[in-house]
Amino acid sequence: MESFVELLKEVNIVQIFILLSAGWMAYSRLDKKIEKIENRMTILEHDMHKLQYDMIEVKTILRMKECCMINDDRQNKKAE
């Protein structure tokens, strides 16, 4: 308890204010950066879902055309 009282005698209000304002500024900058990263992640997730659906569509079209390597050789042998 005595060390706490001695600490309070040595620290003044200006130092406390400076430390708190520096901490607040650092927190607000990090918060803005994290928000930007979250927005980018949302956009990337949307693009990945779109790409996934496009890939499914391409696979379906190629299978319907019966002219690609996606076709299973076993299916062709059964047809013969």
mmCIF file of the N, C-alpha and C atoms, coordinates in Angstrom:
data_MODEL
# 
_entry.id   MODEL 
# 
loop_
_atom_site.group_PDB 
_atom_site.id 
_atom_site.type_symbol 
_atom_site.label_atom_id 
_atom_site.label_alt_id 
_atom_site.label_comp_id 
_atom_site.label_asym_id 
_atom_site.label_entity_id 
_atom_site.label_seq_id 
_atom_site.pdbx_PDB_ins_code 
_atom_site.Cartn_x 
_atom_site.Cartn_y 
_atom_site.Cartn_z 
_atom_site.occupancy 
_atom_site.B_iso_or_equiv 
_atom_site.pdbx_formal_charge 
_atom_site.auth_seq_id 
_atom_site.auth_comp_id 
_atom_site.auth_asym_id 
_atom_site.auth_atom_id 
_atom_site.pdbx_PDB_model_num 
ATOM 1   N N  . MET A 1 1  ? 0.823   -1.191  0.000   1.00 0.00 ? 1  MET A N  1 
ATOM 2   C CA . MET A 1 1  ? 0.000   0.000   0.000   1.00 0.00 ? 1  MET A CA 1 
ATOM 3   C C  . MET A 1 1  ? 0.865   1.253   0.000   1.00 0.00 ? 1  MET A C  1 
ATOM 4   N N  . GLU A 1 2  ? 1.980   1.171   0.679   1.00 0.00 ? 2  GLU A N  1 
ATOM 5   C CA . GLU A 1 2  ? 2.861   2.331   0.741   1.00 0.00 ? 2  GLU A CA 1 
ATOM 6   C C  . GLU A 1 2  ? 3.467   2.639   -0.625  1.00 0.00 ? 2  GLU A C  1 
ATOM 7   N N  . SER A 1 3  ? 3.788   1.602   -1.380  1.00 0.00 ? 3  SER A N  1 
ATOM 8   C CA . SER A 1 3  ? 4.363   1.830   -2.706  1.00 0.00 ? 3  SER A CA 1 
ATOM 9   C C  . SER A 1 3  ? 3.344   2.478   -3.641  1.00 0.00 ? 3  SER A C  1 
ATOM 10  N N  . PHE A 1 4  ? 2.065   2.135   -3.481  1.00 0.00 ? 4  PHE A N  1 
ATOM 11  C CA . PHE A 1 4  ? 1.015   2.730   -4.296  1.00 0.00 ? 4  PHE A CA 1 
ATOM 12  C C  . PHE A 1 4  ? 0.878   4.220   -3.991  1.00 0.00 ? 4  PHE A C  1 
ATOM 13  N N  . VAL A 1 5  ? 0.941   4.580   -2.722  1.00 0.00 ? 5  VAL A N  1 
ATOM 14  C CA . VAL A 1 5  ? 0.845   5.983   -2.311  1.00 0.00 ? 5  VAL A CA 1 
ATOM 15  C C  . VAL A 1 5  ? 2.045   6.758   -2.847  1.00 0.00 ? 5  VAL A C  1 
ATOM 16  N N  . GLU A 1 6  ? 3.228   6.164   -2.783  1.00 0.00 ? 6  GLU A N  1 
ATOM 17  C CA . GLU A 1 6  ? 4.424   6.826   -3.305  1.00 0.00 ? 6  GLU A CA 1 
ATOM 18  C C  . GLU A 1 6  ? 4.323   7.024   -4.824  1.00 0.00 ? 6  GLU A C  1 
ATOM 19  N N  . LEU A 1 7  ? 3.770   6.052   -5.507  1.00 0.00 ? 7  LEU A N  1 
ATOM 20  C CA . LEU A 1 7  ? 3.575   6.151   -6.956  1.00 0.00 ? 7  LEU A CA 1 
ATOM 21  C C  . LEU A 1 7  ? 2.625   7.296   -7.290  1.00 0.00 ? 7  LEU A C  1 
ATOM 22  N N  . LEU A 1 8  ? 1.541   7.412   -6.533  1.00 0.00 ? 8  LEU A N  1 
ATOM 23  C CA . LEU A 1 8  ? 0.589   8.493   -6.766  1.00 0.00 ? 8  LEU A CA 1 
ATOM 24  C C  . LEU A 1 8  ? 1.219   9.862   -6.516  1.00 0.00 ? 8  LEU A C  1 
ATOM 25  N N  . LYS A 1 9  ? 2.141   9.962   -5.598  1.00 0.00 ? 9  LYS A N  1 
ATOM 26  C CA . LYS A 1 9  ? 2.812   11.238  -5.322  1.00 0.00 ? 9  LYS A CA 1 
ATOM 27  C C  . LYS A 1 9  ? 3.720   11.629  -6.484  1.00 0.00 ? 9  LYS A C  1 
ATOM 28  N N  . GLU A 1 10 ? 4.353   10.647  -7.128  1.00 0.00 ? 10 GLU A N  1 
ATOM 29  C CA . GLU A 1 10 ? 5.298   10.931  -8.203  1.00 0.00 ? 10 GLU A CA 1 
ATOM 30  C C  . GLU A 1 10 ? 4.622   11.188  -9.549  1.00 0.00 ? 10 GLU A C  1 
ATOM 31  N N  . VAL A 1 11 ? 3.494   10.574  -9.813  1.00 0.00 ? 11 VAL A N  1 
ATOM 32  C CA . VAL A 1 11 ? 2.807   10.703  -11.089 1.00 0.00 ? 11 VAL A CA 1 
ATOM 33  C C  . VAL A 1 11 ? 1.872   11.904  -11.019 1.00 0.00 ? 11 VAL A C  1 
ATOM 34  N N  . ASN A 1 12 ? 1.930   12.740  -12.036 1.00 0.00 ? 12 ASN A N  1 
ATOM 35  C CA . ASN A 1 12 ? 1.001   13.877  -12.044 1.00 0.00 ? 12 ASN A CA 1 
ATOM 36  C C  . ASN A 1 12 ? -0.110  13.659  -13.064 1.00 0.00 ? 12 ASN A C  1 
ATOM 37  N N  . ILE A 1 13 ? -1.078  14.537  -13.067 1.00 0.00 ? 13 ILE A N  1 
ATOM 38  C CA . ILE A 1 13 ? -2.276  14.386  -13.894 1.00 0.00 ? 13 ILE A CA 1 
ATOM 39  C C  . ILE A 1 13 ? -1.938  14.504  -15.378 1.00 0.00 ? 13 ILE A C  1 
ATOM 40  N N  . VAL A 1 14 ? -0.986  15.335  -15.735 1.00 0.00 ? 14 VAL A N  1 
ATOM 41  C CA . VAL A 1 14 ? -0.617  15.518  -17.140 1.00 0.00 ? 14 VAL A CA 1 
ATOM 42  C C  . VAL A 1 14 ? -0.067  14.218  -17.718 1.00 0.00 ? 14 VAL A C  1 
ATOM 43  N N  . GLN A 1 15 ? 0.757   13.521  -16.979 1.00 0.00 ? 15 GLN A N  1 
ATOM 44  C CA . GLN A 1 15 ? 1.307   12.253  -17.456 1.00 0.00 ? 15 GLN A CA 1 
ATOM 45  C C  . GLN A 1 15 ? 0.196   11.227  -17.656 1.00 0.00 ? 15 GLN A C  1 
ATOM 46  N N  . ILE A 1 16 ? -0.728  11.180  -16.729 1.00 0.00 ? 16 ILE A N  1 
ATOM 47  C CA . ILE A 1 16 ? -1.845  10.240  -16.851 1.00 0.00 ? 16 ILE A CA 1 
ATOM 48  C C  . ILE A 1 16 ? -2.677  10.573  -18.085 1.00 0.00 ? 16 ILE A C  1 
ATOM 49  N N  . PHE A 1 17 ? -2.964  11.863  -18.290 1.00 0.00 ? 17 PHE A N  1 
ATOM 50  C CA . PHE A 1 17 ? -3.737  12.289  -19.459 1.00 0.00 ? 17 PHE A CA 1 
ATOM 51  C C  . PHE A 1 17 ? -3.020  11.923  -20.755 1.00 0.00 ? 17 PHE A C  1 
ATOM 52  N N  . ILE A 1 18 ? -1.722  12.136  -20.823 1.00 0.00 ? 18 ILE A N  1 
ATOM 53  C CA . ILE A 1 18 ? -0.950  11.813  -22.019 1.00 0.00 ? 18 ILE A CA 1 
ATOM 54  C C  . ILE A 1 18 ? -0.984  10.313  -22.296 1.00 0.00 ? 18 ILE A C  1 
ATOM 55  N N  . LEU A 1 19 ? -0.810  9.506   -21.271 1.00 0.00 ? 19 LEU A N  1 
ATOM 56  C CA . LEU A 1 19 ? -0.848  8.052   -21.449 1.00 0.00 ? 19 LEU A CA 1 
ATOM 57  C C  . LEU A 1 19 ? -2.225  7.575   -21.909 1.00 0.00 ? 19 LEU A C  1 
ATOM 58  N N  . LEU A 1 20 ? -3.279  8.120   -21.305 1.00 0.00 ? 20 LEU A N  1 
ATOM 59  C CA . LEU A 1 20 ? -4.631  7.714   -21.688 1.00 0.00 ? 20 LEU A CA 1 
ATOM 60  C C  . LEU A 1 20 ? -4.957  8.146   -23.120 1.00 0.00 ? 20 LEU A C  1 
ATOM 61  N N  . SER A 1 21 ? -4.557  9.363   -23.493 1.00 0.00 ? 21 SER A N  1 
ATOM 62  C CA . SER A 1 21 ? -4.850  9.818   -24.853 1.00 0.00 ? 21 SER A CA 1 
ATOM 63  C C  . SER A 1 21 ? -4.057  9.014   -25.889 1.00 0.00 ? 21 SER A C  1 
ATOM 64  N N  . ALA A 1 22 ? -2.814  8.657   -25.587 1.00 0.00 ? 22 ALA A N  1 
ATOM 65  C CA . ALA A 1 22 ? -2.026  7.829   -26.505 1.00 0.00 ? 22 ALA A CA 1 
ATOM 66  C C  . ALA A 1 22 ? -2.658  6.446   -26.650 1.00 0.00 ? 22 ALA A C  1 
ATOM 67  N N  . GLY A 1 23 ? -3.122  5.892   -25.566 1.00 0.00 ? 23 GLY A N  1 
ATOM 68  C CA . GLY A 1 23 ? -3.796  4.592   -25.621 1.00 0.00 ? 23 GLY A CA 1 
ATOM 69  C C  . GLY A 1 23 ? -5.077  4.653   -26.422 1.00 0.00 ? 23 GLY A C  1 
ATOM 70  N N  . TRP A 1 24 ? -5.841  5.724   -26.246 1.00 0.00 ? 24 TRP A N  1 
ATOM 71  C CA . TRP A 1 24 ? -7.086  5.877   -26.989 1.00 0.00 ? 24 TRP A CA 1 
ATOM 72  C C  . TRP A 1 24 ? -6.820  6.021   -28.482 1.00 0.00 ? 24 TRP A C  1 
ATOM 73  N N  . MET A 1 25 ? -5.807  6.809   -28.838 1.00 0.00 ? 25 MET A N  1 
ATOM 74  C CA . MET A 1 25 ? -5.469  6.992   -30.254 1.00 0.00 ? 25 MET A CA 1 
ATOM 75  C C  . MET A 1 25 ? -5.035  5.666   -30.885 1.00 0.00 ? 25 MET A C  1 
ATOM 76  N N  . ALA A 1 26 ? -4.226  4.904   -30.178 1.00 0.00 ? 26 ALA A N  1 
ATOM 77  C CA . ALA A 1 26 ? -3.769  3.613   -30.713 1.00 0.00 ? 26 ALA A CA 1 
ATOM 78  C C  . ALA A 1 26 ? -4.952  2.667   -30.892 1.00 0.00 ? 26 ALA A C  1 
ATOM 79  N N  . TYR A 1 27 ? -5.848  2.649   -29.920 1.00 0.00 ? 27 TYR A N  1 
ATOM 80  C CA . TYR A 1 27 ? -7.021  1.780   -30.001 1.00 0.00 ? 27 TYR A CA 1 
ATOM 81  C C  . TYR A 1 27 ? -7.908  2.166   -31.176 1.00 0.00 ? 27 TYR A C  1 
ATOM 82  N N  . SER A 1 28 ? -8.140  3.461   -31.374 1.00 0.00 ? 28 SER A N  1 
ATOM 83  C CA . SER A 1 28 ? -9.023  3.880   -32.468 1.00 0.00 ? 28 SER A CA 1 
ATOM 84  C C  . SER A 1 28 ? -8.404  3.570   -33.825 1.00 0.00 ? 28 SER A C  1 
ATOM 85  N N  . ARG A 1 29 ? -7.097  3.724   -33.966 1.00 0.00 ? 29 ARG A N  1 
ATOM 86  C CA . ARG A 1 29 ? -6.447  3.385   -35.238 1.00 0.00 ? 29 ARG A CA 1 
ATOM 87  C C  . ARG A 1 29 ? -6.540  1.893   -35.515 1.00 0.00 ? 29 ARG A C  1 
ATOM 88  N N  . LEU A 1 30 ? -6.299  1.080   -34.493 1.00 0.00 ? 30 LEU A N  1 
ATOM 89  C CA . LEU A 1 30 ? -6.399  -0.374  -34.680 1.00 0.00 ? 30 LEU A CA 1 
ATOM 90  C C  . LEU A 1 30 ? -7.821  -0.786  -35.018 1.00 0.00 ? 30 LEU A C  1 
ATOM 91  N N  . ASP A 1 31 ? -8.782  -0.144  -34.385 1.00 0.00 ? 31 ASP A N  1 
ATOM 92  C CA . ASP A 1 31 ? -10.179 -0.471  -34.645 1.00 0.00 ? 31 ASP A CA 1 
ATOM 93  C C  . ASP A 1 31 ? -10.542 -0.179  -36.100 1.00 0.00 ? 31 ASP A C  1 
ATOM 94  N N  . LYS A 1 32 ? -10.069 0.957   -36.634 1.00 0.00 ? 32 LYS A N  1 
ATOM 95  C CA . LYS A 1 32 ? -10.345 1.299   -38.028 1.00 0.00 ? 32 LYS A CA 1 
ATOM 96  C C  . LYS A 1 32 ? -9.684  0.304   -38.977 1.00 0.00 ? 32 LYS A C  1 
ATOM 97  N N  . LYS A 1 33 ? -8.455  -0.096  -38.659 1.00 0.00 ? 33 LYS A N  1 
ATOM 98  C CA . LYS A 1 33 ? -7.759  -1.055  -39.519 1.00 0.00 ? 33 LYS A CA 1 
ATOM 99  C C  . LYS A 1 33 ? -8.451  -2.412  -39.498 1.00 0.00 ? 33 LYS A C  1 
ATOM 100 N N  . ILE A 1 34 ? -8.890  -2.837  -38.335 1.00 0.00 ? 34 ILE A N  1 
ATOM 101 C CA . ILE A 1 34 ? -9.600  -4.115  -38.223 1.00 0.00 ? 34 ILE A CA 1 
ATOM 102 C C  . ILE A 1 34 ? -10.906 -4.057  -39.001 1.00 0.00 ? 34 ILE A C  1 
ATOM 103 N N  . GLU A 1 35 ? -11.597 -2.931  -38.961 1.00 0.00 ? 35 GLU A N  1 
ATOM 104 C CA . GLU A 1 35 ? -12.842 -2.779  -39.709 1.00 0.00 ? 35 GLU A CA 1 
ATOM 105 C C  . GLU A 1 35 ? -12.594 -2.873  -41.210 1.00 0.00 ? 35 GLU A C  1 
ATOM 106 N N  . LYS A 1 36 ? -11.514 -2.260  -41.701 1.00 0.00 ? 36 LYS A N  1 
ATOM 107 C CA . LYS A 1 36 ? -11.180 -2.353  -43.118 1.00 0.00 ? 36 LYS A CA 1 
ATOM 108 C C  . LYS A 1 36 ? -10.887 -3.793  -43.518 1.00 0.00 ? 36 LYS A C  1 
ATOM 109 N N  . ILE A 1 37 ? -10.163 -4.513  -42.667 1.00 0.00 ? 37 ILE A N  1 
ATOM 110 C CA . ILE A 1 37 ? -9.831  -5.913  -42.954 1.00 0.00 ? 37 ILE A CA 1 
ATOM 111 C C  . ILE A 1 37 ? -11.096 -6.761  -42.985 1.00 0.00 ? 37 ILE A C  1 
ATOM 112 N N  . GLU A 1 38 ? -12.018 -6.501  -42.063 1.00 0.00 ? 38 GLU A N  1 
ATOM 113 C CA . GLU A 1 38 ? -13.272 -7.249  -42.053 1.00 0.00 ? 38 GLU A CA 1 
ATOM 114 C C  . GLU A 1 38 ? -14.074 -6.991  -43.325 1.00 0.00 ? 38 GLU A C  1 
ATOM 115 N N  . ASN A 1 39 ? -14.079 -5.748  -43.799 1.00 0.00 ? 39 ASN A N  1 
ATOM 116 C CA . ASN A 1 39 ? -14.785 -5.438  -45.046 1.00 0.00 ? 39 ASN A CA 1 
ATOM 117 C C  . ASN A 1 39 ? -14.154 -6.169  -46.218 1.00 0.00 ? 39 ASN A C  1 
ATOM 118 N N  . ARG A 1 40 ? -12.823 -6.208  -46.267 1.00 0.00 ? 40 ARG A N  1 
ATOM 119 C CA . ARG A 1 40 ? -12.141 -6.931  -47.340 1.00 0.00 ? 40 ARG A CA 1 
ATOM 120 C C  . ARG A 1 40 ? -12.459 -8.422  -47.283 1.00 0.00 ? 40 ARG A C  1 
ATOM 121 N N  . MET A 1 41 ? -12.508 -8.982  -46.082 1.00 0.00 ? 41 MET A N  1 
ATOM 122 C CA . MET A 1 41 ? -12.824 -10.405 -45.941 1.00 0.00 ? 41 MET A CA 1 
ATOM 123 C C  . MET A 1 41 ? -14.232 -10.696 -46.424 1.00 0.00 ? 41 MET A C  1 
ATOM 124 N N  . THR A 1 42 ? -15.170 -9.813  -46.149 1.00 0.00 ? 42 THR A N  1 
ATOM 125 C CA . THR A 1 42 ? -16.544 -9.993  -46.610 1.00 0.00 ? 42 THR A CA 1 
ATOM 126 C C  . THR A 1 42 ? -16.601 -9.998  -48.136 1.00 0.00 ? 42 THR A C  1 
ATOM 127 N N  . ILE A 1 43 ? -15.869 -9.068  -48.751 1.00 0.00 ? 43 ILE A N  1 
ATOM 128 C CA . ILE A 1 43 ? -15.841 -9.009  -50.214 1.00 0.00 ? 43 ILE A CA 1 
ATOM 129 C C  . ILE A 1 43 ? -15.205 -10.278 -50.784 1.00 0.00 ? 43 ILE A C  1 
ATOM 130 N N  . LEU A 1 44 ? -14.115 -10.750 -50.169 1.00 0.00 ? 44 LEU A N  1 
ATOM 131 C CA . LEU A 1 44 ? -13.468 -11.972 -50.644 1.00 0.00 ? 44 LEU A CA 1 
ATOM 132 C C  . LEU A 1 44 ? -14.376 -13.189 -50.502 1.00 0.00 ? 44 LEU A C  1 
ATOM 133 N N  . GLU A 1 45 ? -15.117 -13.272 -49.395 1.00 0.00 ? 45 GLU A N  1 
ATOM 134 C CA . GLU A 1 45 ? -16.044 -14.389 -49.212 1.00 0.00 ? 45 GLU A CA 1 
ATOM 135 C C  . GLU A 1 45 ? -17.118 -14.361 -50.290 1.00 0.00 ? 45 GLU A C  1 
ATOM 136 N N  . HIS A 1 46 ? -17.626 -13.184 -50.606 1.00 0.00 ? 46 HIS A N  1 
ATOM 137 C CA . HIS A 1 46 ? -18.642 -13.068 -51.654 1.00 0.00 ? 46 HIS A CA 1 
ATOM 138 C C  . HIS A 1 46 ? -18.072 -13.512 -52.998 1.00 0.00 ? 46 HIS A C  1 
ATOM 139 N N  . ASP A 1 47 ? -16.860 -13.073 -53.300 1.00 0.00 ? 47 ASP A N  1 
ATOM 140 C CA . ASP A 1 47 ? -16.230 -13.467 -54.559 1.00 0.00 ? 47 ASP A CA 1 
ATOM 141 C C  . ASP A 1 47 ? -15.972 -14.970 -54.613 1.00 0.00 ? 47 ASP A C  1 
ATOM 142 N N  . MET A 1 48 ? -15.589 -15.567 -53.495 1.00 0.00 ? 48 MET A N  1 
ATOM 143 C CA . MET A 1 48 ? -15.346 -17.013 -53.466 1.00 0.00 ? 48 MET A CA 1 
ATOM 144 C C  . MET A 1 48 ? -16.633 -17.790 -53.710 1.00 0.00 ? 48 MET A C  1 
ATOM 145 N N  . HIS A 1 49 ? -17.747 -17.343 -53.137 1.00 0.00 ? 49 HIS A N  1 
ATOM 146 C CA . HIS A 1 49 ? -19.015 -18.024 -53.372 1.00 0.00 ? 49 HIS A CA 1 
ATOM 147 C C  . HIS A 1 49 ? -19.412 -17.910 -54.844 1.00 0.00 ? 49 HIS A C  1 
ATOM 148 N N  . LYS A 1 50 ? -19.206 -16.744 -55.427 1.00 0.00 ? 50 LYS A N  1 
ATOM 149 C CA . LYS A 1 50 ? -19.526 -16.558 -56.842 1.00 0.00 ? 50 LYS A CA 1 
ATOM 150 C C  . LYS A 1 50 ? -18.654 -17.460 -57.704 1.00 0.00 ? 50 LYS A C  1 
ATOM 151 N N  . LEU A 1 51 ? -17.377 -17.535 -57.384 1.00 0.00 ? 51 LEU A N  1 
ATOM 152 C CA . LEU A 1 51 ? -16.458 -18.387 -58.143 1.00 0.00 ? 51 LEU A CA 1 
ATOM 153 C C  . LEU A 1 51 ? -16.852 -19.854 -58.007 1.00 0.00 ? 51 LEU A C  1 
ATOM 154 N N  . GLN A 1 52 ? -17.275 -20.254 -56.820 1.00 0.00 ? 52 GLN A N  1 
ATOM 155 C CA . GLN A 1 52 ? -17.692 -21.640 -56.607 1.00 0.00 ? 52 GLN A CA 1 
ATOM 156 C C  . GLN A 1 52 ? -18.890 -21.974 -57.500 1.00 0.00 ? 52 GLN A C  1 
ATOM 157 N N  . TYR A 1 53 ? -19.875 -21.092 -57.545 1.00 0.00 ? 53 TYR A N  1 
ATOM 158 C CA . TYR A 1 53 ? -21.038 -21.345 -58.390 1.00 0.00 ? 53 TYR A CA 1 
ATOM 159 C C  . TYR A 1 53 ? -20.658 -21.336 -59.872 1.00 0.00 ? 53 TYR A C  1 
ATOM 160 N N  . ASP A 1 54 ? -19.735 -20.466 -60.261 1.00 0.00 ? 54 ASP A N  1 
ATOM 161 C CA . ASP A 1 54 ? -19.285 -20.460 -61.650 1.00 0.00 ? 54 ASP A CA 1 
ATOM 162 C C  . ASP A 1 54 ? -18.585 -21.762 -62.009 1.00 0.00 ? 54 ASP A C  1 
ATOM 163 N N  . MET A 1 55 ? -17.774 -22.292 -61.098 1.00 0.00 ? 55 MET A N  1 
ATOM 164 C CA . MET A 1 55 ? -17.083 -23.563 -61.345 1.00 0.00 ? 55 MET A CA 1 
ATOM 165 C C  . MET A 1 55 ? -18.082 -24.710 -61.480 1.00 0.00 ? 55 MET A C  1 
ATOM 166 N N  . ILE A 1 56 ? -19.099 -24.712 -60.664 1.00 0.00 ? 56 ILE A N  1 
ATOM 167 C CA . ILE A 1 56 ? -20.127 -25.751 -60.759 1.00 0.00 ? 56 ILE A CA 1 
ATOM 168 C C  . ILE A 1 56 ? -20.829 -25.666 -62.114 1.00 0.00 ? 56 ILE A C  1 
ATOM 169 N N  . GLU A 1 57 ? -21.104 -24.454 -62.544 1.00 0.00 ? 57 GLU A N  1 
ATOM 170 C CA . GLU A 1 57 ? -21.756 -24.265 -63.837 1.00 0.00 ? 57 GLU A CA 1 
ATOM 171 C C  . GLU A 1 57 ? -20.871 -24.750 -64.979 1.00 0.00 ? 57 GLU A C  1 
ATOM 172 N N  . VAL A 1 58 ? -19.593 -24.448 -64.918 1.00 0.00 ? 58 VAL A N  1 
ATOM 173 C CA . VAL A 1 58 ? -18.662 -24.883 -65.967 1.00 0.00 ? 58 VAL A CA 1 
ATOM 174 C C  . VAL A 1 58 ? -18.574 -26.406 -65.994 1.00 0.00 ? 58 VAL A C  1 
ATOM 175 N N  . LYS A 1 59 ? -18.471 -27.039 -64.836 1.00 0.00 ? 59 LYS A N  1 
ATOM 176 C CA . LYS A 1 59 ? -18.410 -28.502 -64.780 1.00 0.00 ? 59 LYS A CA 1 
ATOM 177 C C  . LYS A 1 59 ? -19.669 -29.120 -65.371 1.00 0.00 ? 59 LYS A C  1 
ATOM 178 N N  . THR A 1 60 ? -20.801 -28.541 -65.037 1.00 0.00 ? 60 THR A N  1 
ATOM 179 C CA . THR A 1 60 ? -22.066 -29.073 -65.549 1.00 0.00 ? 60 THR A CA 1 
ATOM 180 C C  . THR A 1 60 ? -22.129 -28.972 -67.071 1.00 0.00 ? 60 THR A C  1 
ATOM 181 N N  . ILE A 1 61 ? -21.729 -27.833 -67.604 1.00 0.00 ? 61 ILE A N  1 
ATOM 182 C CA . ILE A 1 61 ? -21.747 -27.652 -69.063 1.00 0.00 ? 61 ILE A CA 1 
ATOM 183 C C  . ILE A 1 61 ? -20.793 -28.634 -69.735 1.00 0.00 ? 61 ILE A C  1 
ATOM 184 N N  . LEU A 1 62 ? -19.614 -28.820 -69.174 1.00 0.00 ? 62 LEU A N  1 
ATOM 185 C CA . LEU A 1 62 ? -18.651 -29.738 -69.779 1.00 0.00 ? 62 LEU A CA 1 
ATOM 186 C C  . LEU A 1 62 ? -19.147 -31.177 -69.723 1.00 0.00 ? 62 LEU A C  1 
ATOM 187 N N  . ARG A 1 63 ? -19.786 -31.548 -68.652 1.00 0.00 ? 63 ARG A N  1 
ATOM 188 C CA . ARG A 1 63 ? -20.326 -32.923 -68.570 1.00 0.00 ? 63 ARG A CA 1 
ATOM 189 C C  . ARG A 1 63 ? -21.451 -33.117 -69.573 1.00 0.00 ? 63 ARG A C  1 
ATOM 190 N N  . MET A 1 64 ? -22.237 -32.078 -69.763 1.00 0.00 ? 64 MET A N  1 
ATOM 191 C CA . MET A 1 64 ? -23.330 -32.191 -70.725 1.00 0.00 ? 64 MET A CA 1 
ATOM 192 C C  . MET A 1 64 ? -22.792 -32.305 -72.159 1.00 0.00 ? 64 MET A C  1 
ATOM 193 N N  . LYS A 1 65 ? -21.681 -31.684 -72.436 1.00 0.00 ? 65 LYS A N  1 
ATOM 194 C CA . LYS A 1 65 ? -21.080 -31.731 -73.769 1.00 0.00 ? 65 LYS A CA 1 
ATOM 195 C C  . LYS A 1 65 ? -20.389 -33.073 -74.029 1.00 0.00 ? 65 LYS A C  1 
ATOM 196 N N  . GLU A 1 66 ? -20.056 -33.797 -72.984 1.00 0.00 ? 66 GLU A N  1 
ATOM 197 C CA . GLU A 1 66 ? -19.397 -35.100 -73.079 1.00 0.00 ? 66 GLU A CA 1 
ATOM 198 C C  . GLU A 1 66 ? -18.084 -35.010 -73.858 1.00 0.00 ? 66 GLU A C  1 
ATOM 199 N N  . CYS A 1 67 ? -17.356 -33.937 -73.655 1.00 0.00 ? 67 CYS A N  1 
ATOM 200 C CA . CYS A 1 67 ? -16.119 -33.793 -74.410 1.00 0.00 ? 67 CYS A CA 1 
ATOM 201 C C  . CYS A 1 67 ? -14.985 -33.307 -73.513 1.00 0.00 ? 67 CYS A C  1 
ATOM 202 N N  . CYS A 1 68 ? -14.983 -33.762 -72.310 1.00 0.00 ? 68 CYS A N  1 
ATOM 203 C CA . CYS A 1 68 ? -13.937 -33.266 -71.431 1.00 0.00 ? 68 CYS A CA 1 
ATOM 204 C C  . CYS A 1 68 ? -13.345 -34.402 -70.609 1.00 0.00 ? 68 CYS A C  1 
ATOM 205 N N  . MET A 1 69 ? -12.313 -34.084 -69.864 1.00 0.00 ? 69 MET A N  1 
ATOM 206 C CA . MET A 1 69 ? -11.629 -35.084 -69.043 1.00 0.00 ? 69 MET A CA 1 
ATOM 207 C C  . MET A 1 69 ? -12.375 -35.360 -67.747 1.00 0.00 ? 69 MET A C  1 
ATOM 208 N N  . ILE A 1 70 ? -13.414 -34.604 -67.456 1.00 0.00 ? 70 ILE A N  1 
ATOM 209 C CA . ILE A 1 70 ? -14.168 -34.813 -66.220 1.00 0.00 ? 70 ILE A CA 1 
ATOM 210 C C  . ILE A 1 70 ? -14.968 -36.111 -66.297 1.00 0.00 ? 70 ILE A C  1 
ATOM 211 N N  . ASN A 1 71 ? -15.351 -36.502 -67.493 1.00 0.00 ? 71 ASN A N  1 
ATOM 212 C CA . ASN A 1 71 ? -16.125 -37.734 -67.649 1.00 0.00 ? 71 ASN A CA 1 
ATOM 213 C C  . ASN A 1 71 ? -15.352 -38.912 -67.087 1.00 0.00 ? 71 ASN A C  1 
ATOM 214 N N  . ASP A 1 72 ? -16.061 -39.793 -66.478 1.00 0.00 ? 72 ASP A N  1 
ATOM 215 C CA . ASP A 1 72 ? -15.457 -40.972 -65.877 1.00 0.00 ? 72 ASP A CA 1 
ATOM 216 C C  . ASP A 1 72 ? -15.333 -42.067 -66.937 1.00 0.00 ? 72 ASP A C  1 
ATOM 217 N N  . ASP A 1 73 ? -14.159 -42.655 -67.053 1.00 0.00 ? 73 ASP A N  1 
ATOM 218 C CA . ASP A 1 73 ? -13.953 -43.719 -68.042 1.00 0.00 ? 73 ASP A CA 1 
ATOM 219 C C  . ASP A 1 73 ? -14.845 -44.924 -67.770 1.00 0.00 ? 73 ASP A C  1 
ATOM 220 N N  . ARG A 1 74 ? -15.141 -45.169 -66.528 1.00 0.00 ? 74 ARG A N  1 
ATOM 221 C CA . ARG A 1 74 ? -16.008 -46.312 -66.204 1.00 0.00 ? 74 ARG A CA 1 
ATOM 222 C C  . ARG A 1 74 ? -17.404 -46.134 -66.810 1.00 0.00 ? 74 ARG A C  1 
ATOM 223 N N  . GLN A 1 75 ? -17.879 -44.900 -66.846 1.00 0.00 ? 75 GLN A N  1 
ATOM 224 C CA . GLN A 1 75 ? -19.204 -44.642 -67.443 1.00 0.00 ? 75 GLN A CA 1 
ATOM 225 C C  . GLN A 1 75 ? -19.182 -44.967 -68.941 1.00 0.00 ? 75 GLN A C  1 
ATOM 226 N N  . ASN A 1 76 ? -18.087 -44.616 -69.588 1.00 0.00 ? 76 ASN A N  1 
ATOM 227 C CA . ASN A 1 76 ? -17.976 -44.880 -71.034 1.00 0.00 ? 76 ASN A CA 1 
ATOM 228 C C  . ASN A 1 76 ? -17.929 -46.379 -71.308 1.00 0.00 ? 76 ASN A C  1 
ATOM 229 N N  . LYS A 1 77 ? -17.257 -47.173 -70.488 1.00 0.00 ? 77 LYS A N  1 
ATOM 230 C CA . LYS A 1 77 ? -17.166 -48.613 -70.690 1.00 0.00 ? 77 LYS A CA 1 
ATOM 231 C C  . LYS A 1 77 ? -18.528 -49.274 -70.502 1.00 0.00 ? 77 LYS A C  1 
ATOM 232 N N  . LYS A 1 78 ? -19.319 -48.766 -69.577 1.00 0.00 ? 78 LYS A N  1 
ATOM 233 C CA . LYS A 1 78 ? -20.655 -49.335 -69.354 1.00 0.00 ? 78 LYS A CA 1 
ATOM 234 C C  . LYS A 1 78 ? -21.541 -49.099 -70.576 1.00 0.00 ? 78 LYS A C  1 
ATOM 235 N N  . ALA A 1 79 ? -21.368 -47.946 -71.195 1.00 0.00 ? 79 ALA A N  1 
ATOM 236 C CA . ALA A 1 79 ? -22.212 -47.620 -72.359 1.00 0.00 ? 79 ALA A CA 1 
ATOM 237 C C  . ALA A 1 79 ? -21.888 -48.507 -73.552 1.00 0.00 ? 79 ALA A C  1 
ATOM 238 N N  . GLU A 1 80 ? -20.619 -48.930 -73.655 1.00 0.00 ? 80 GLU A N  1 
ATOM 239 C CA . GLU A 1 80 ? -20.237 -49.778 -74.776 1.00 0.00 ? 80 GLU A CA 1 
ATOM 240 C C  . GLU A 1 80 ? -20.758 -51.161 -74.562 1.00 0.00 ? 80 GLU A C  1 
# 
